[in-house]
Amino acid sequence: MKKSEIVGVRVSAEDLERIDELIVSGDFGSRSEFARYAIRKMLKSYEGRSPRLENVVNEHPHQQDGD
């Protein structure tokens, strides 16, 4: 398994409020879970555009189908 890293991201108050609503409603367990999902979703959207990026996305051990 690859080592993970901690990343800090600035998020607007409005976006953070929307993320928190998703957490309260049970769609996500935490802000971190939401961020990981959003990052995987965005990386997946680039598949086929960059062979190098596609390899990174496909090799990720925590990738979940349907994300």
Buried (B, 14 or more C-beta within 10 A) or exposed (E): EEEEEEEEEEEEEEEEEEBEEBBEEEEBEEBEEBBBBBEBEEBBEEEEEEEEBBEEBEEBEEEEEEE
